[in-house]
Amino acid sequence: MGVRLSLLTIAGAVLPLALAGASTPSVLSQITSGLWEITGERGASATRVCVREPSLLAQVEHRSAKCTQTVLRNDSASAIIEYSCAADGFGHSKITMLTPRSVRIETQGIADYAPFGYVVHARRVGNCPAH
């Protein structure tokens, strides 16, 4: 009886902790898809990009390349994503959510056989244009 009571006590203490962790959505699930404006990219003017999958915000330097991604971390505040684009290069990005419509992206890697590294801000400005 004592062992059973101890197990129930432990389960009762652990279950709320597990449920609390499960109820916090990951940052990528909170970011809204749509038309995003990216600023701060190597001195370029603002760029507008249709983002259908929020994890693609990690590929600022390789946005038009076909890449494979590995999500290293995806918690309620930020995500860290590594990606590889075959002959086009690779990157490592940290996406920090300011709001579901505004993020900060720190990115670095290799593109066009040269290193890159910078910080940009992206904000959702509307829906993607209809095709």
N, C-alpha and C positions, 0 to 999 in steps of 0.2 A: 504494500500500500504506500509506503514511504517513497519508493522509487517512482511509482506511477504519479504520485503527487508532485515530486521534483520535476519529472518530465513535463507535466502539465504547466507547472510554474515557469519553466524555461521556455516552453512553446508560447505561453501567454506573453512573455516578455519580448520574444524575438519576432512574433508575428506582426505587431504594430510597427516595428522598425522596418521590416520587409515591405509592408504595405506603404509606409511613408516614402520609401525609396522608389517604389514602383509608380507612385502617383505623380512624381515629378517628371514632366515631359522633357525629352532631350532637346537641345537647342535646334537641331535640324528639323524636328517635327513642329517647332513653333514658328519658323521662318515661313513667310507667305510667298508662294510663287507669283510670278507676274513680271511686269516691266520694271527693271532696276536701273538706277543711274549710279555709275561708278565714278568717283572723283579721287584725285591724288595719284593717278597712275603715271609715274615718270614725267610729270609736268604737262601731260596731255589734258585737253579739255574733257569735260564730262562725257562719258560714253554710256549709251543706253543699250541694255541687253535684255532679251526675253529669257527669263529663268523659269523653266518648268520644274526642275528638280533642285531644291535648295543647296544640295552638296556641290552642284556645279559652280557655285560662287567661289569655291576653293581654287578653281582653275582660271583665275583672272588672266594670267600670262598665256595660257593655252586654251582659251575659251572656245576656239573653233576646232581644236584637235580632238580626236577620239582617244580617250585615256581610260585607264583602269584605276580605280580608287580603292584605298584602304582607309577606313575610318579608325584612327588610333584612339580617339576619345570623343565622346558625344554626351556631355552632361547638360545640366540646365543652363549653364552660363556660356559655354564655348564648345567648339568641336575642333579637333586636329585631324587633318586629312593629308595623307600622302598619295600622290598619283604619279603614274608613269604613262608616257605618250609614245611609246616605241621610239622611232627615230626623231620625233619632235622634241624630246627632252623629258623632264620630270619636275615635280615640285612638292613642296611641303607648306601647308597653309594652316593658320589658326583663324577660325571665324569666331568672333566674340559678338554676341547679340546685345545690342543696346536696347532695341525694341523689336518686335516681330517684323517691323518694316525698316529697320536700320541696323546695319552691322559694320564692324571693323574687321578688316582682313589683313593679316600679316602673312606675306608670302615670300618664298625664296626657292631657288632651284636653278635649273639650266634650261635655256631656250635658245635656239639658233646657235648652239655650240658656245654660248657665253652665259656666265652666271647672272642672276637677277636677284633682287631682294628689295622689297618696299612694303609700305603700308597704304591701304586704300580704304575709303569709306564707301559703302553702298547703301542706297535707300530705295525702297519700293515707291515708284511714282505712278503706278496704274496697272491696267491689265495689258497683256500682250496683244498686239494688233491681230485682227482676224486675217486668216490667209485666204 
